[in-house]
């Protein structure tokens, strides 16, 4: 069964960052899916290479580093094995900083595996000076081999700006939130990420809502059955203009 928050019909919430959610009960697990439809119905789109200033302290769109400046966290052992496998497929034509796969990752003091940072960005981020151009080496690998970029990249890289959070109750029921990554998720005012695209007007210029543009990513996160229900619900509500606009859109209106 699907549920949702209060329907909005022209009234703007007094809360600057108010969100509307849609809940779906998983028919196969003790799990409730909670989707941030305020973001999923928004016009956000990735602007890598199209004016994205990057996430460093100073805007640098000419470097075309996007959100790769700080390297990537590896989600779990499965993700770690996958990244190592994909790294072994890379060559110097695809990867500017080509090296032994064992030297591409490191483990921090908290036990998290991360990609190395080389010259101010992820080791897998090619610069504009590379013959293959700026961008992720794993993305180029996908293009060469006929795969989707999400099939070759680390989990966090293909999911962003989507964020999945699992919250388990004492009874074992799981509430899984699927929402946008926000600047506060990187540490808020004290973070070393200075800019984040989902909260900036220049990235809310897409021609399709996020739930359609990121269909593959959402399906990989929640499964085809749940995604179909999500899309059906959002298609219906978008047609009747009953989705709370994204905070960026509300700021524009004010």
C-alpha positions in Angstrom: 0.0 0.0 0.0 1.2 3.5 -0.7 0.9 6.5 1.5 2.1 10.0 1.3 2.3 13.3 3.2 -0.2 16.1 3.1 -1.1 17.0 -0.5 0.1 20.4 -1.5 -2.0 22.6 -3.8 -0.4 26.0 -4.2 0.5 26.5 -0.6 4.2 26.9 0.2 5.3 25.4 3.5 6.6 27.9 6.1 9.5 25.5 6.7 12.3 26.4 4.3 13.5 22.8 3.9 10.1 21.0 4.2 10.0 17.7 2.4 7.2 15.5 1.2 7.6 11.7 1.4 6.0 8.7 -0.2 5.9 5.4 1.7 5.7 2.0 0.1 5.5 -1.3 1.9 7.8 -4.0 0.6 5.8 -7.1 -0.3 8.8 -9.4 0.2 10.6 -8.0 3.3 9.8 -6.5 6.6 10.7 -3.1 5.1 9.0 0.2 4.5 10.5 2.4 1.8 10.4 6.2 2.3 11.1 8.3 -0.8 11.9 12.0 -0.8 9.5 12.9 -3.6 10.3 16.6 -3.2 13.7 15.8 -4.6 12.7 12.9 -6.9 10.1 15.2 -8.6 12.5 18.1 -8.9 14.4 19.3 -12.0 17.9 18.6 -10.6 20.4 17.3 -13.1 24.2 16.6 -13.0 26.1 19.6 -14.5 29.5 17.9 -14.5 31.5 19.6 -17.3 28.8 22.2 -17.8 29.7 24.8 -15.2 29.9 22.7 -12.1 32.2 24.6 -9.8 33.3 21.5 -7.9 33.4 20.9 -4.2 36.7 22.5 -3.2 37.0 25.8 -1.2 37.2 27.9 -4.4 35.0 27.5 -7.5 36.9 25.8 -10.3 34.6 24.8 -13.2 37.6 24.8 -15.6 39.1 21.8 -13.7 36.0 19.7 -14.3 36.4 17.7 -11.1 32.8 17.8 -10.0 32.3 16.0 -6.7 35.5 13.9 -7.1 37.9 16.2 -5.2 37.8 14.3 -1.9 37.9 10.7 -3.2 35.2 8.1 -2.7 34.3 6.0 0.3 33.8 2.3 -0.4 30.5 1.0 1.0 31.3 -2.6 2.1 33.2 -5.7 1.2 31.1 -6.4 -1.9 31.7 -2.9 -3.1 35.5 -3.2 -2.3 35.7 -6.4 -4.4 33.8 -4.8 -7.2 36.1 -1.7 -7.3 39.2 -3.9 -7.3 37.8 -5.9 -10.2 37.0 -2.9 -12.2 40.3 -1.3 -11.5 42.1 -4.3 -12.9 40.3 -3.7 -16.2 41.6 -0.1 -16.6 44.6 0.8 -18.7 46.5 4.0 -19.3 44.2 4.9 -22.2 41.3 5.1 -19.8 43.0 6.0 -16.6 45.4 9.0 -16.4 46.8 8.0 -13.0 47.2 4.3 -14.0 48.9 2.2 -11.3 48.8 -1.1 -9.5 45.2 -1.6 -8.3 46.5 -2.2 -4.8 47.8 1.4 -4.7 44.5 3.0 -5.7 42.8 2.5 -2.4 43.6 3.0 1.2 42.1 2.3 4.6 41.5 5.1 7.1 41.8 5.0 10.9 38.1 4.2 11.2 38.5 1.1 8.9 36.8 2.6 5.9 38.3 1.9 2.5 38.7 5.0 0.3 40.1 5.9 -3.1 43.4 7.7 -3.1 43.5 11.4 -3.7 46.1 12.5 -6.3 46.8 16.2 -7.1 43.6 17.3 -5.4 41.1 14.8 -6.7 40.2 11.1 -6.7 42.9 8.9 -8.3 40.3 7.7 -10.8 39.4 11.3 -12.0 41.1 12.1 -15.3 42.0 15.7 -15.9 41.1 17.7 -18.9 44.7 17.3 -20.2 44.2 13.5 -20.5 43.7 12.4 -24.1 40.4 10.8 -23.2 39.3 14.0 -21.5 38.1 14.9 -18.0 36.0 12.5 -16.0 35.9 9.2 -14.3 38.0 6.4 -15.6 35.3 3.9 -14.7 32.8 5.9 -16.8 35.1 5.5 -19.8 35.4 1.8 -19.0 31.6 1.5 -19.2 31.5 3.2 -22.5 34.3 1.0 -23.9 32.7 -2.2 -22.8 29.0 -1.4 -23.4 28.1 -1.4 -19.7 26.3 1.3 -17.7 28.5 3.6 -15.6 26.7 2.3 -12.6 28.0 -1.2 -13.4 31.6 -0.1 -13.2 31.7 2.7 -10.6 32.0 2.5 -6.8 28.5 2.4 -5.2 28.6 5.9 -3.8 29.6 7.4 -7.1 26.7 5.9 -9.1 24.2 6.5 -6.4 25.0 10.2 -5.7 23.1 12.4 -5.3 20.7 9.7 -4.1 21.3 8.5 -0.6 20.0 5.3 0.9 19.6 5.0 4.7 18.4 1.9 6.5 17.0 2.3 10.0 16.1 -0.9 11.9 13.6 -0.9 14.8 13.9 -3.1 17.9 11.3 -5.5 16.3 13.5 -6.0 13.2 11.4 -3.9 10.8 13.5 -1.8 8.5 12.7 1.7 7.3 14.7 2.6 4.3 15.0 6.2 3.3 15.9 7.2 -0.3 16.6 10.9 -0.4 19.0 13.4 -1.7 22.5 13.9 -0.4 22.7 17.3 1.3 25.6 19.4 2.3 24.9 18.7 5.9 25.5 15.0 5.2 29.1 15.9 4.4 29.5 17.6 7.8 27.5 20.8 7.5 29.3 24.1 8.2 32.4 22.3 9.3 32.7 20.2 6.2 35.5 20.5 3.6 32.9 20.2 0.9 32.2 23.9 0.0 29.4 23.4 -2.6 26.8 20.8 -3.2 24.7 20.6 -6.3 21.3 19.6 -5.0 20.9 22.8 -3.1 22.0 25.1 -5.9 19.8 26.7 -8.5 22.3 26.2 -11.3 21.9 22.4 -11.1 18.0 22.5 -11.1 17.7 22.9 -14.9 16.8 19.3 -15.9 14.2 18.6 -18.6 13.0 15.4 -16.8 12.2 14.9 -13.1 14.9 13.0 -11.2 12.7 9.9 -10.7 12.7 9.4 -14.5 16.2 10.6 -15.2 17.7 8.2 -12.6 15.4 5.3 -13.2 18.3 2.8 -13.5 19.8 4.0 -10.2 16.5 3.9 -8.3 15.7 0.5 -9.7 19.1 -0.8 -8.5 18.4 0.6 -5.0 14.9 -0.5 -4.4 14.1 -3.1 -7.1 11.9 -3.0 -10.2 8.6 -3.7 -8.3 9.0 -0.9 -5.8 10.3 1.4 -8.5 7.2 0.8 -10.7 5.0 1.7 -7.7 7.1 4.8 -7.0 6.8 5.9 -10.7 3.1 5.3 -10.8 2.5 7.4 -7.7 4.7 10.2 -8.9 3.3 10.2 -12.4 -0.2 10.6 -11.0 0.8 13.3 -8.6 3.0 15.3 -11.0 0.1 15.4 -13.5 -2.1 17.0 -10.8 0.6 19.3 -9.5 0.4 17.8 -6.0 4.1 17.5 -5.2 5.8 20.0 -2.8 8.3 21.9 -4.9 12.0 21.5 -4.0 13.4 24.2 -1.6 15.5 25.6 -4.5 12.3 26.2 -6.5 10.6 27.7 -3.5 13.5 30.1 -2.9 13.2 31.2 -6.5 9.5 31.9 -6.1 10.2 34.1 -3.1 
